[in-house]
Amino acid sequence: MVNKTELKASELRQLAIDKIIAAPFLNDFKYLKSRKVLKKEDKEFIFEICFGATKYSALKVYIIVESKKIKKKYSTGVCFHSELIALTKKYTGNRDYLVSTEAERERVIQEIIEDIHAFALPFFKRFEHLETLAEQVHNSGFLPHRKRFDTFNPLTKRFIDFYYQGE
């Protein structure tokens, strides 16, 4: 049997992902292990929580929203793509989740679970009220707490073009 200290970085990341996806509030998401993605679909949108790695063996968590309507016209329907941490107000630039030590891994797992529950799921829920969301995005982007975060983002502009019914 392999000692935990002898596990490779990819195995340590996978251990962290396995604990995160076991959170009960994520039961309505399907885990696609080959892509390391939690995925949920509704009539109009596909919501994803993606897990990736950095060249320094850290864990990255991304949030992606894809529109089925936009995808019919373009090769991709992605209308929002960002790191999970950008949804929070504690964003300070690129931030990796270090999972190489056991103590840090447990803290990071809890932080990611809390951020998904407090920020990602409510962000996804905003898409249930499309007219209101389109108005908000038109006025201040997807993340109003991050001024100019997506002002010139082509994904944001495409979302506004498809869903904003204003003047």
C-alpha positions in Angstrom: 0.0 0.0 0.0 1.2 3.5 -0.9 1.8 5.9 2.0 -0.2 9.2 1.7 3.1 11.2 1.6 4.1 9.2 -1.5 1.0 10.1 -3.5 1.6 12.1 -6.6 0.3 15.6 -7.0 -2.5 14.5 -9.4 -3.7 11.9 -6.9 -3.7 14.5 -4.1 -5.8 16.8 -6.3 -8.2 13.9 -7.1 -8.6 13.2 -3.4 -9.6 16.8 -2.9 -12.0 16.7 -5.8 -13.6 13.5 -4.6 -14.3 15.1 -1.2 -15.7 18.3 -2.8 -18.1 16.4 -5.2 -19.4 14.4 -2.2 -21.0 17.5 -0.7 -24.7 16.7 -0.5 -25.9 20.0 -2.1 -24.1 19.0 -5.3 -26.4 15.9 -5.8 -28.2 17.4 -8.7 -24.9 17.8 -10.6 -23.5 14.9 -12.6 -19.7 14.3 -12.2 -17.9 13.7 -15.4 -14.7 12.1 -14.1 -12.8 12.0 -17.4 -13.2 15.8 -17.7 -13.2 16.5 -13.9 -16.4 18.5 -14.3 -19.6 18.8 -12.2 -22.4 19.4 -14.8 -26.0 20.4 -14.5 -28.4 21.2 -17.3 -31.8 23.0 -17.5 -33.9 23.9 -20.5 -31.7 26.8 -21.6 -28.3 26.5 -19.8 -25.5 24.1 -18.9 -23.8 24.9 -15.6 -20.3 23.5 -14.9 -17.9 23.5 -12.0 -14.5 22.5 -13.5 -11.5 21.3 -11.6 -8.0 21.8 -13.2 -4.4 21.9 -12.3 -1.6 24.4 -12.4 1.9 23.7 -13.5 2.7 24.0 -9.8 0.4 21.0 -9.0 -2.2 23.2 -7.3 -6.0 22.9 -7.8 -8.0 25.4 -9.9 -11.8 25.7 -9.8 -13.7 27.3 -12.7 -17.3 28.2 -13.2 -18.7 27.9 -16.7 -22.2 28.7 -18.0 -23.2 27.7 -21.5 -26.3 28.8 -23.4 -28.0 26.2 -25.6 -29.5 29.1 -27.6 -26.1 30.7 -28.3 -24.6 27.4 -29.1 -27.1 26.9 -32.0 -25.6 30.0 -33.7 -21.9 29.7 -32.7 -19.6 26.7 -32.2 -19.7 27.3 -28.5 -22.4 28.6 -26.2 -20.2 29.7 -23.3 -21.5 33.0 -22.0 -19.6 33.0 -18.7 -16.2 31.6 -17.7 -14.3 32.5 -14.6 -12.4 31.2 -11.6 -14.7 30.3 -8.7 -12.7 32.8 -6.5 -13.8 35.7 -8.8 -17.4 35.2 -7.7 -16.4 36.1 -4.1 -15.3 39.4 -2.8 -12.0 38.0 -1.6 -10.5 37.8 -5.1 -7.0 39.1 -5.2 -5.7 37.9 -8.6 -5.0 34.4 -9.8 -5.4 32.1 -6.8 -4.5 28.5 -6.7 -5.7 26.0 -4.1 -2.7 24.2 -2.7 -3.6 20.6 -1.8 -0.2 19.0 -1.4 -0.1 18.9 2.4 -2.9 17.1 4.4 -3.7 20.0 6.7 -3.8 22.6 3.9 -5.9 20.2 1.7 -8.6 19.8 4.4 -8.8 23.6 4.8 -8.9 24.2 1.1 -11.6 21.5 0.5 -13.8 23.3 3.1 -13.1 26.7 1.6 -14.0 25.4 -1.9 -17.2 23.7 -0.7 -18.2 26.9 1.2 -17.5 29.1 -1.9 -19.5 26.8 -4.2 -22.4 26.8 -1.8 -22.3 30.5 -1.0 -21.4 31.9 -4.5 -21.5 29.5 -7.4 -24.9 28.0 -6.7 -26.6 31.4 -6.2 -24.8 32.6 -9.3 -26.3 29.7 -11.3 -29.7 30.4 -9.8 -29.7 33.9 -11.2 -30.2 32.3 -14.7 -33.7 31.2 -13.7 -34.8 34.9 -14.0 -33.3 35.6 -17.4 -34.9 39.0 -18.1 -33.7 40.3 -14.7 -30.3 38.8 -15.2 -29.9 40.2 -18.7 -30.8 43.7 -17.4 -28.2 43.4 -14.6 -25.5 42.1 -16.9 -26.3 44.9 -19.4 -25.9 47.5 -16.6 -23.0 46.2 -14.6 -21.8 42.9 -16.0 -22.1 39.4 -14.4 -20.0 40.4 -11.4 -20.9 43.9 -10.3 -18.6 43.7 -7.3 -15.6 43.5 -9.7 -15.9 46.7 -11.6 -14.8 46.4 -15.3 -14.2 42.6 -14.8 -16.2 41.7 -17.9 -17.1 45.1 -19.4 -15.2 44.2 -22.7 -15.6 40.5 -22.4 -16.9 39.1 -25.7 -18.8 36.3 -23.8 -20.7 38.9 -21.8 -21.4 41.0 -25.0 -22.8 37.8 -26.7 -25.0 37.1 -23.7 -26.4 40.6 -23.8 -27.0 40.4 -27.5 -29.0 37.2 -27.1 -30.9 38.0 -23.9 -31.2 41.7 -23.2 -34.5 43.1 -24.4 -34.0 46.7 -23.4 -33.7 49.8 -25.5 
